């Protein structure tokens, strides 16, 4: 089955750019995520971490 996929991909011009683009998107996303995590304010992180345990939630949403 892999030879059929490989054969079809070899016939497409410029197909070698797609793995490079997907790797760049993956890498940029995780670099941005790490940057956000390390630069986020502690007060915001603590406030957001308490949301699942907050009992004063408006029940009209559910």
N, C-alpha and C positions, 0 to 999 in steps of 0.2 A: 504494500500500500504506500509506503514511503517513497518508492521509486516513481509512482504516478504523481505524487505531489511534487517531488523534486523535478520531475520532467516538465510538469506544467509551469513551475516557477522559473525554470531555466529559459523558457520561451518568452517571458515578460521582460521587456526592456526597462531598465532602471529599478528592478525589484530589490536590488541590494541596499537601497537607501532606507527601506522600511524598517529593518531591524535596528539600524543606527538611530533612526528617529524615535523608535519606541524605547530604546535604551536611554536616550537623552531625556525623554519625557519622564521616564521612571526615575532617573538620577536627579533631575531638577526638582521633581515633586518631593522626594525624600530629603534633599538638601534644604528646600524651603520649609518642610515640616520640622526638621531638626533646628533650623534657625528660629522658627516661631516658638518652639518649646523652650529653647534656651534664653530667648529674649522676653518671654511672657512674664508679666508681673505676678509676684507671689500672691498678692491679694486677689487677683482675678482667678488664679488657679484654685485657691482655697474656696472662694465663693462658688465656683462651678463644681468643685468636688463635693460640696454639701447638698447640691440640688437633689440627688436621688434620695437623700435621707430627710428632706424637708417635709414636714407634715402640714404645712400651711399652703398646700397646693390647691388651686381653684379646681373643684371637681366638675365644673360645668364643661370642661374640655372633653372629659371622658364620656 
